[in-house]
């Protein structure tokens, strides 16, 4: 949490074979059953990328290599504000095992619009699609 009370959260857009990893929040989490890019809260004295590598290992049992930071999104939820900091990541190996989430999918970018997203993730989806369009 920063001086304003905003919670810093990183998320990973893990890419592999032209697809990106999305996860569904469990029924026991806030924003239950909505889809998101996986990640977690940045701890004190932890870099954003170190946090992301740790969180993805803990939550999904896979290795990732962050390679590009995208534009952070500040979003107010009831009772809290988060700064969601997305990173494009290469998949680094491992077999996904869900420890917190209900489900996961490897999704083609064209299918991202078919998911019901956590509100903070929506601008990340839009930026990602624009970035891919600009690469063409």
N, C-alpha and C positions, 0 to 999 in steps of 0.2 A: 504494500500500500504506500502511495506517495503522500506528500505533505497535505494534499487536498482531500485525502481519504479515498482516492481512486485506486482501485485494485488493478495491478498490472497482470495481464494474462497473455501468454503467448499461444499461438496455434500453428499447426503444421499442415501445409498443403503438400502431402506426400505424393510424389509423382512416380509412376511406373508404367511403361508401355502405353503412353498416351492417355492414361487414366489417372484419377486423383482419388485419394482415400477420404471417405466421409464416414462419420460415426453417428449413431443414434443414441441420445441420452437415455438412461434407464428411467423407469417410472419412479424411482426413488430420488432422482436428482431435480434441482431447479430446472425449469424449462423442460419438463419431462417429455420424453418421446420426440422432441425436436431434433433435427440433424445439425451437425456442426463439424468444423475441422477440429480434430483432437488437439489437446494441449493442456495447459494448467497455469496456476499462479506462480509468478516469479518470487522466489524466496529472497530474503535479505542477503546481500553479498553474493548473489548468483547472477551470472550473465544471462541475457535472454536466450542465447543459443544453448548454453549449458542446461538451462531449465527445460528447454524444449526436448533436447536429447533425453534427459532424465525422465520427464513426464511420459514421453512416448514409449520408452522402455518399460516404465512401471505400469502404464495403462494398457498397452497393446503388445508388449513383448517383442517389439521390432526395433531395429537400428535405423537411424535416419542421419542424413547429412544436410543441415540447413545451408542454402547457398544464396538466397536473396530475400532481403527484408522488404515487405510491402508496406503500404500506408496504414498506420495505426487507426483504429476506430474507437472513439469514445462513445459509450452507450450507457444510458441510465436505465436501470431496472428498478422496480420497487425496492427501496431500502439500500441500494448500493449502485455505484457507478464503476464500470470497468473500462480499462483501456486495453483493447484487444490488438495484439501485435502479431500479424501474420508473417510467416516465412515460407517461401518455396523450399521444398526439401526433396532430396533424392532418397529413394528407398534403399536401405543398406543391408537388408537381409533379416531373416527370422520368420517365424510363423506366428501370425496374429492369434493372440489369446486375449479375449475380452475380460478385463478385471472390473471395470466400472460401467461400461456402455452395454446397451442392449443388443446392438447389431452394428455391422459395418458393411460398406459396399465399395468396390473399386468402380468409379463412375467415369464415363466419358464426359468431357466438359459440356457437350451439347445436352446432356441429361441432368445437369445440376439444377436447372429450373424446375424439375419435377419433384424436388424435395421440399419439405416444410422446414425451413431453417430457423435457428435461434436468431432473434432480431439483430444482434451484434455481428453475426456472420454474413448477413445479406450484402453489406457494402464490400466485404472481402470477395464474395462470389462475383460481384459485378466488376471489381478491379481485376480479378484473375481472368475473367472472360475477355475483358478489354486488352489485357496484356497478351493473351494468346492470339487475339485477332491482330494485334500489332506485330507479332512475330511472323505472321504469314507473308 
